[in-house]
Amino acid sequence: MWIMKVVKGLRDVYVAESRICRIDPEEGKIYIYGYDMDELAVKSNFEEVSYLLLYGYLPTKREYHEFLSKIKGSMSLPEPVIEFIRRVPQNIDMMERLRTIVSYIGNLRERELVRDEEGIREYAIDLISKMPSIISYTYRFERGLEPIEPRDDLSLAGNLLYMVKGEDPDPRDVRGLDISLILYSEHGMNASTFASIVVASTGSDYYSSILAGIGALRGPLHGYANTDALKQFIEIGDPDRVDEWFRENIESRARRLIGFGHRLYRIHDPRAKHYQKWLEENGNRFSGEARKVYEIAIRLYRRALNSFLADKGIYPNCDYWSGLMYYSMGLPIEIYTPIFLLSRLTGWTAHIIEYIENNVLIRPRALYIGPEPREYIPIDMRQGDTS
C-alpha cells in the first residue's frame, strides 16, 4: 500500500542531484565543486569563486584575467538603467526596488533571450558585474545623492564600498566584504535557489528565474537574518543591559535569539568563524556607535554560550556576525540583504545551468484534505440566505 506523506518545508527531501555544493552538517563543512569553502575564503576572492560556480572549475591565470576583463567591462550602467533607477518608487523596501530594476535590465536585451549555458553565463556575468552599481545607485538616489561611477582598479567588493560610501575603501574592509561575498555565494538547495530552478524548469528565461530567487530572498525568513540580528543588538542599546535583556527575552522564552542556530548544522555554522576572526582582528578600529554595538554583540554571544542554548547545541550562525561586520564598515542596514543578493547570484546561476542540463518540470503534489464530493445546490435554494 502506498502511504502518502507530507513533508512540510520539504525538509530532507531531495529534489535534484547536484555536483555544486556538499554540506556536511555533522562536521560543519561546506564544499564547492569539491573545494573546501574555508580554504576558498582564506586563499581566493569573490571573482575567482564566481568563475568556479559559473564554470565548475577554478580558472587558469589566462581564464581568470579574461573573466576579470569581462567584469570590468560590464560594471557601468547604461543611461536608460540609471534613469529607470531614478524613477523607481523610493518608499518601498530596497529588495523590491532591486527586483524591479533587474526585471527592467532583462528587458533591454537586443535579441531574444537564449537558454543555453553560454548565454546564461553571459547574462550572469553582466548582472553580477552591474549589481554593485545597481545597489549603490539605488541607495544614493534615495538619499538625494549623485551616483558614483565604478573604478577599474577596484574589485566588486571594493567598488561596492566605494560607490556606497563615496570614499576610498579601507583595504581591510574590502577584504572582509570579499570574504563575506564568498561565504554567501552558495549554500545548497536553499529556498531562493529552489525558487530559481523551479522557474527555470518551466523553460522560462534567465531573468525570470533570478527574479524568483530575489522574491524568495525578500522574505524575512530567508534574506534578512543578519539585518534582524543587528537590529537586536541596537535594541539592547548598552552592553550593561545584555544580561537583563537576555533574561527578559530569551530565558523567559518570550522570543528567539536571532542569529543562533541553523536548520542544517548540528554544530557550528562553518562560515561564522571567518566573520568572528575578521571582527577580532579589526575590533580595535571601531569607535562610537559601532564600538558599542560590537561590545553588545560580544557580550550577548558569551551570555548565550553560558545558557541553555549551548546545552542544546545551538550556536551562532554567520548571520549573527555578518551584519555586525557590515555595520562596522559604515555600510547602511538597508543594503545588507542586497549584498546577499549580489553574492548569491552566482549560486543561483550555477544551479540553473546544472538543472536544465537534464531538465524535468518541477511539479509536486499537495495531499488533499478538503471535503468529500458534494452536490451543487442552486443559489436560490441554499439555506441561510437572508438577502
C-alpha positions as CSV (number, residue, x, y, z in Angstrom):
1,M,0.0,0.0,0.0
2,W,1.3,3.4,-0.9
3,I,1.4,5.7,2.1
4,M,1.3,9.4,1.3
5,K,3.4,11.6,3.5
6,V,3.5,15.4,3.6
7,V,6.9,16.9,4.4
8,K,6.3,20.5,5.4
9,G,9.0,22.7,4.1
10,L,10.4,19.8,2.1
11,R,12.9,19.1,4.9
12,D,15.4,16.4,4.0
13,V,13.6,15.8,0.7
14,Y,16.0,15.6,-2.3
15,V,14.7,17.3,-5.4
16,A,17.8,17.1,-7.6
17,E,21.2,15.6,-7.9
18,S,24.0,18.3,-7.8
19,R,27.7,18.5,-8.3
20,I,27.9,22.0,-7.0
21,C,27.7,22.1,-3.2
22,R,28.2,19.5,-0.5
23,I,27.2,20.5,3.1
24,D,28.4,18.2,5.9
25,P,26.2,19.2,8.8
26,E,27.9,16.8,11.3
27,E,31.4,18.1,10.7
28,G,30.4,21.7,9.8
29,K,31.9,21.8,6.4
30,I,30.9,23.3,3.0
31,Y,32.5,22.2,-0.3
32,I,32.1,24.0,-3.6
33,Y,32.8,21.6,-6.5
34,G,35.0,19.7,-4.1
35,Y,36.9,22.8,-2.7
36,D,36.6,23.5,1.0
37,M,34.9,26.8,1.5
38,D,37.2,27.5,4.4
39,E,40.1,27.4,2.1
40,L,38.4,29.5,-0.6
41,A,37.5,32.2,2.0
42,V,41.2,32.4,3.1
43,K,43.0,32.0,-0.2
44,S,40.6,33.0,-3.0
45,N,38.5,36.0,-3.9
46,F,34.9,36.5,-4.9
47,E,35.6,36.9,-8.6
48,E,37.5,33.6,-8.7
49,V,34.8,31.8,-6.7
50,S,32.2,33.3,-9.1
51,Y,34.2,31.7,-12.0
52,L,34.2,28.4,-10.1
53,L,30.5,28.5,-9.7
54,L,29.7,29.6,-13.2
55,Y,32.1,27.1,-15.0
56,G,32.6,24.3,-12.5
57,Y,36.3,24.6,-12.1
58,L,39.0,27.1,-11.0
59,P,40.3,29.2,-13.8
60,T,43.8,29.3,-15.2
61,K,45.6,32.6,-15.0
62,R,44.6,33.5,-18.6
63,E,41.0,32.5,-18.0
64,Y,40.9,34.5,-14.7
65,H,42.2,37.7,-16.4
66,E,39.8,37.3,-19.3
67,F,36.9,36.9,-16.8
68,L,38.1,40.0,-14.9
69,S,38.1,41.9,-18.1
70,K,34.5,40.9,-18.8
71,I,33.5,42.0,-15.3
72,K,35.3,45.4,-15.6
73,G,33.7,46.0,-19.0
74,S,30.2,45.4,-17.6
75,M,30.3,47.3,-14.3
76,S,28.9,50.6,-15.6
77,L,25.2,51.1,-16.0
78,P,23.7,52.3,-19.3
79,E,21.9,55.6,-19.2
80,P,18.4,54.0,-19.6
81,V,19.0,51.9,-16.5
82,I,20.2,54.9,-14.5
83,E,17.1,56.9,-15.4
84,F,14.9,53.9,-14.6
85,I,16.5,53.6,-11.1
86,R,15.7,57.3,-10.5
87,R,12.0,56.6,-11.3
88,V,11.6,53.5,-9.1
89,P,9.4,54.4,-6.1
90,Q,11.6,55.2,-3.1
91,N,9.1,54.3,-0.3
92,I,9.4,50.6,-0.7
93,D,11.9,48.0,0.6
94,M,15.2,48.1,-1.3
95,M,14.9,44.5,-2.3
96,E,11.6,45.3,-4.0
97,R,13.3,48.1,-5.9
98,L,16.1,45.7,-7.0
99,R,13.6,43.1,-8.2
100,T,12.0,45.7,-10.4
101,I,15.4,47.0,-11.7
102,V,16.7,43.5,-12.6
103,S,13.4,42.8,-14.4
104,Y,14.0,46.0,-16.5
105,I,17.6,45.0,-17.3
106,G,16.3,41.7,-18.6
107,N,14.0,43.7,-21.0
108,L,17.0,45.5,-22.6
109,R,18.5,42.6,-24.4
110,E,19.0,43.2,-28.1
111,R,17.8,39.8,-29.1
112,E,15.5,37.1,-27.8
113,L,16.8,35.6,-24.5
114,V,18.6,32.3,-25.1
115,R,18.6,29.4,-22.7
116,D,21.9,27.6,-23.4
117,E,24.8,27.6,-20.9
118,E,26.9,30.2,-22.6
119,G,24.0,32.6,-23.0
120,I,23.1,32.2,-19.3
121,R,26.7,32.8,-18.3
122,E,26.8,35.9,-20.4
123,Y,23.7,37.3,-18.7
124,A,25.0,36.3,-15.3
125,I,28.4,37.9,-15.7
126,D,26.7,41.1,-16.9
127,L,24.3,41.1,-13.9
128,I,26.9,40.2,-11.3
129,S,29.2,43.0,-12.6
130,K,26.4,45.6,-12.6
131,M,25.0,44.7,-9.2
132,P,27.4,46.9,-7.0
133,S,26.4,49.8,-9.2
134,I,22.7,48.9,-9.1
135,I,22.8,48.7,-5.3
136,S,24.8,51.9,-4.8
137,Y,22.8,54.0,-7.3
138,T,19.5,52.8,-5.7
139,Y,20.8,53.7,-2.3
140,R,22.3,57.1,-3.3
141,F,19.3,58.3,-5.3
142,E,17.0,57.5,-2.3
143,R,19.3,59.8,-0.2
144,G,19.3,62.6,-2.8
145,L,23.0,61.9,-3.6
146,E,24.6,61.7,-7.0
147,P,25.8,58.3,-8.2
148,I,29.5,57.4,-8.3
149,E,30.9,55.5,-11.2
150,P,32.7,52.2,-10.6
151,R,36.5,52.1,-10.8
152,D,38.5,49.6,-12.9
153,D,41.2,49.3,-10.2
154,L,38.7,48.0,-7.6
155,S,37.2,44.6,-7.1
156,L,33.4,44.1,-6.9
157,A,33.7,44.3,-3.1
158,G,35.9,47.4,-3.3
159,N,33.6,49.1,-5.8
160,L,30.5,48.4,-3.6
161,L,32.2,50.1,-0.6
162,Y,33.5,53.0,-2.7
163,M,30.2,53.7,-4.6
164,V,28.0,53.5,-1.5
165,K,30.2,55.5,0.9
166,G,31.8,57.9,-1.6
167,E,35.4,57.4,-0.3
168,D,38.4,55.2,-1.0
169,P,37.7,51.9,0.8
170,D,40.0,50.6,3.5
171,P,41.8,47.5,2.2
172,R,40.8,45.7,5.4
173,D,37.2,46.4,4.7
174,V,37.5,45.3,1.1
175,R,39.0,42.0,2.2
176,G,36.3,41.5,4.8
177,L,33.5,42.2,2.4
178,D,35.1,40.0,-0.3
179,I,35.3,37.1,2.2
180,S,31.6,37.7,3.0
181,L,30.6,37.5,-0.7
182,I,32.4,34.2,-0.9
183,L,30.7,32.8,2.2
184,Y,27.3,33.7,1.0
185,S,27.8,32.8,-2.7
186,E,26.4,29.2,-2.5
187,H,24.7,27.1,0.2
188,G,23.0,24.1,-1.5
189,M,19.3,23.9,-2.2
190,N,18.0,26.8,-0.1
191,A,14.7,28.5,-0.6
192,S,15.9,31.1,-3.1
193,T,17.9,28.6,-5.1
194,F,14.9,26.2,-5.3
195,A,12.7,29.1,-6.4
196,S,15.1,29.9,-9.2
197,I,15.3,26.3,-10.5
198,V,11.5,25.9,-10.3
199,V,11.1,28.7,-12.7
200,A,14.0,27.6,-14.9
201,S,12.4,24.1,-15.1
202,T,9.4,25.6,-16.9
203,G,11.6,26.7,-19.8
204,S,11.4,30.3,-18.7
205,D,14.3,32.8,-19.3
206,Y,17.3,33.5,-17.0
207,Y,16.0,36.8,-15.7
208,S,12.6,35.4,-14.7
209,S,14.4,32.6,-12.8
210,I,16.7,35.1,-11.0
211,L,13.6,37.2,-10.1
212,A,12.1,34.2,-8.4
213,G,15.3,33.9,-6.3
214,I,15.1,37.6,-5.5
215,G,11.5,37.2,-4.5
216,A,12.4,34.4,-2.1
217,L,15.3,36.3,-0.7
218,R,13.0,39.2,0.0
219,G,11.2,37.1,2.6
220,P,12.3,37.8,6.2
221,L,12.7,34.1,7.0
222,H,15.4,33.8,4.4
223,G,17.3,37.0,3.5
224,Y,17.0,39.3,6.5
225,A,18.6,37.4,9.3
226,N,21.7,39.5,9.6
227,T,19.7,42.7,9.5
228,D,17.4,41.4,12.2
229,A,20.4,40.3,14.3
230,L,22.0,43.7,14.1
231,K,18.7,45.4,15.0
232,Q,18.6,43.1,18.0
233,F,22.0,44.5,19.2
234,I,20.9,48.0,18.6
235,E,17.6,47.4,20.5
236,I,19.6,46.3,23.6
237,G,21.3,49.7,23.5
238,D,24.0,49.3,26.1
239,P,26.5,46.5,26.9
240,D,25.4,46.6,30.5
241,R,21.9,45.7,29.5
242,V,22.7,42.4,27.9
243,D,22.1,40.2,31.0
244,E,18.8,41.9,31.8
245,W,17.7,41.7,28.1
246,F,18.6,38.1,27.9
247,R,16.7,37.1,31.0
248,E,13.6,39.0,29.9
249,N,13.5,37.8,26.3
250,I,15.5,34.6,25.8
251,E,15.5,32.8,29.2
252,S,11.8,33.6,29.5
253,R,11.2,32.1,26.1
254,A,9.4,35.3,25.1
255,R,11.4,35.4,21.8
256,R,14.1,33.7,19.9
257,L,17.7,34.8,19.9
258,I,18.3,35.9,16.3
259,G,21.5,34.7,14.7
260,F,21.7,31.5,16.8
261,G,21.1,28.0,15.4
262,H,20.7,26.8,11.8
263,R,18.3,24.4,10.1
264,L,21.2,22.3,8.7
265,Y,24.1,22.3,11.1
266,R,24.4,20.0,14.1
267,I,27.4,22.0,15.3
268,H,28.8,25.5,14.4
269,D,27.9,27.1,11.1
270,P,31.4,26.8,9.4
271,R,31.1,30.3,7.9
272,A,30.7,32.0,11.3
273,K,34.3,31.7,12.3
274,H,35.5,33.7,9.3
275,Y,33.4,36.7,10.4
276,Q,34.5,36.3,14.0
277,K,38.1,36.3,13.0
278,W,37.8,39.5,10.9
279,L,35.9,41.2,13.8
280,E,38.5,40.2,16.3
281,E,41.3,41.4,14.1
282,N,39.6,44.7,13.3
283,G,37.7,45.4,16.6
284,N,40.3,48.0,17.8
285,R,39.4,50.2,14.8
286,F,35.7,50.5,15.8
287,S,34.6,53.7,17.6
288,G,31.5,55.4,18.6
289,E,28.2,53.6,17.9
290,A,30.0,50.8,16.0
291,R,32.2,50.1,19.1
292,K,29.2,50.0,21.4
293,V,27.2,47.6,19.1
294,Y,30.2,45.4,18.8
295,E,30.6,45.1,22.5
296,I,26.9,44.3,22.9
297,A,27.2,41.5,20.3
298,I,30.3,40.0,22.0
299,R,28.6,40.1,25.5
300,L,25.4,38.6,24.1
301,Y,27.4,35.9,22.4
302,R,29.2,35.0,25.6
303,R,26.0,35.1,27.6
304,A,24.2,32.8,25.2
305,L,27.0,30.3,25.2
306,N,26.7,30.1,29.0
307,S,22.9,29.4,28.7
308,F,20.7,26.5,27.8
309,L,21.3,27.3,24.1
310,A,24.8,25.8,24.1
311,D,23.5,22.8,26.1
312,K,21.1,22.1,23.1
313,G,23.9,22.5,20.6
314,I,22.6,25.9,19.4
315,Y,25.5,28.2,18.3
316,P,25.8,31.5,16.4
317,N,25.4,31.2,12.6
318,C,27.1,33.5,10.0
319,D,24.2,36.0,10.2
320,Y,24.9,36.8,13.8
321,W,28.2,38.3,12.8
322,S,27.9,39.4,9.1
323,G,25.6,42.4,9.8
324,L,27.9,43.5,12.6
325,M,30.8,43.4,10.1
326,Y,28.9,45.5,7.6
327,Y,27.9,47.9,10.3
328,S,31.5,48.4,11.4
329,M,32.4,49.2,7.8
330,G,29.8,52.0,7.9
331,L,27.5,50.3,5.4
332,P,23.8,51.2,5.8
333,I,21.5,48.5,7.1
334,E,19.1,48.6,4.1
335,I,21.8,47.2,1.8
336,Y,22.7,44.1,3.8
337,T,20.2,41.9,2.0
338,P,21.2,43.4,-1.4
339,I,24.8,42.3,-0.6
340,F,23.4,38.8,0.0
341,L,21.7,39.1,-3.4
342,L,25.0,40.1,-5.1
343,S,26.7,37.1,-3.6
344,R,24.0,34.5,-4.2
345,L,23.5,35.4,-7.9
346,T,26.5,33.1,-8.5
347,G,25.0,30.1,-6.8
348,W,21.6,30.6,-8.3
349,T,23.1,30.7,-11.8
350,A,25.2,27.6,-11.1
351,H,22.1,25.6,-10.1
352,I,20.0,26.9,-13.0
353,I,22.7,25.8,-15.5
354,E,23.1,22.4,-13.9
355,Y,19.4,21.7,-13.5
356,I,18.4,22.5,-17.1
357,E,21.1,20.2,-18.4
358,N,18.7,17.3,-17.8
359,N,15.5,19.4,-17.3
360,V,12.4,18.0,-15.8
361,L,9.5,20.3,-15.0
362,I,9.2,20.6,-11.2
363,R,5.6,19.7,-10.5
364,P,4.9,18.5,-6.9
365,R,1.6,17.5,-5.5
366,A,-0.5,18.6,-2.5
367,L,-2.2,16.0,-0.3
368,Y,-5.9,16.8,-0.4
369,I,-7.6,17.1,3.0
370,G,-10.8,19.0,1.9
371,P,-14.5,18.0,2.0
372,E,-15.8,14.8,0.3
373,P,-17.7,15.3,-3.0
374,R,-20.8,17.5,-2.6
375,E,-23.9,18.2,-4.6
376,Y,-24.2,21.6,-6.2
377,I,-27.3,23.5,-4.8
378,P,-28.7,26.4,-6.9
379,I,-28.2,29.7,-5.2
380,D,-31.9,30.3,-4.6
381,M,-32.2,27.1,-2.7
382,R,-29.2,27.4,-0.3
383,Q,-30.1,27.6,3.4
384,G,-29.2,30.7,5.4
385,D,-29.6,33.2,2.5
386,T,-31.3,36.3,4.0
387,S,-30.9,38.6,1.0
